Amino acid sequence: MGNEVSSSLSSSLQMLSNARNVSIAGESTLSAVGGNIYNVSIDTVHNLEPTLDGGSMSNKGTSAYGILLEGNSTAQFEGKNEIDIAGFDKSYGIAARGGSKIGMGAGSNTKIRIDGNPIR
């Protein structure tokens, strides 16, 4: 599993289990592990940027996930969602591994940008 990174202004890094409805406000990362089902609503633009400590750290080899699902987890997106990630060696707006699934509800609009470029 890659590094889960949030900016220095992040409100929280959320590790959730057995949750049904998840609301992400501000800047945060959702990590789903182990057969959980999530209905995801992102209330604000979701930004991930590297945090450098004293300017001596490099982002070489770092990874960022807007949302990472593992172990047969399911996420269902509803409404308007935006995920922005910038400045990492490897970036994934939404990643699903190990039998996990991601669905978009009717009328759902999810936009992902990596280093300012829209992902389609």
Secondary structure in CASP SS format (residue, H / E / C, confidence):
PFRMAT SS
TARGET T0000
AUTHOR 0000-0000-0000
METHOD secondary structure of the structure
MODEL  1
M C 1.00
G C 1.00
N C 1.00
E C 1.00
V C 1.00
S C 1.00
S C 1.00
S C 1.00
L C 1.00
S C 1.00
S C 1.00
S E 1.00
L E 1.00
Q E 1.00
M E 1.00
L E 1.00
S C 1.00
N C 1.00
A C 1.00
R C 1.00
N E 1.00
V E 1.00
S E 1.00
I E 1.00
A C 1.00
G C 1.00
E C 1.00
S E 1.00
T E 1.00
L E 1.00
S E 1.00
A E 1.00
V E 1.00
G C 1.00
G C 1.00
N C 1.00
I E 1.00
Y E 1.00
N E 1.00
V E 1.00
S E 1.00
I E 1.00
D C 1.00
T C 1.00
V C 1.00
H E 1.00
N E 1.00
L E 1.00
E C 1.00
P C 1.00
T C 1.00
L C 1.00
D C 1.00
G C 1.00
G C 1.00
S C 1.00
M C 1.00
S C 1.00
N C 1.00
K C 1.00
G C 1.00
T C 1.00
S E 1.00
A E 1.00
Y E 1.00
G E 1.00
I E 1.00
L E 1.00
L E 1.00
E E 1.00
G C 1.00
N C 1.00
S C 1.00
T E 1.00
A E 1.00
Q E 1.00
F E 1.00
E C 1.00
G C 1.00
K E 1.00
N E 1.00
E E 1.00
I E 1.00
D E 1.00
I E 1.00
A C 1.00
G C 1.00
F C 1.00
D C 1.00
K E 1.00
S E 1.00
Y E 1.00
G E 1.00
I E 1.00
A E 1.00
A E 1.00
R C 1.00
G C 1.00
G C 1.00
S C 1.00
K E 1.00
I E 1.00
G E 1.00
M E 1.00
G C 1.00
A C 1.00
G C 1.00
S C 1.00
N E 1.00
T E 1.00
K E 1.00
I E 1.00
R E 1.00
I E 1.00
D C 1.00
G C 1.00
N E 1.00
P E 1.00
I E 1.00
R C 1.00
END
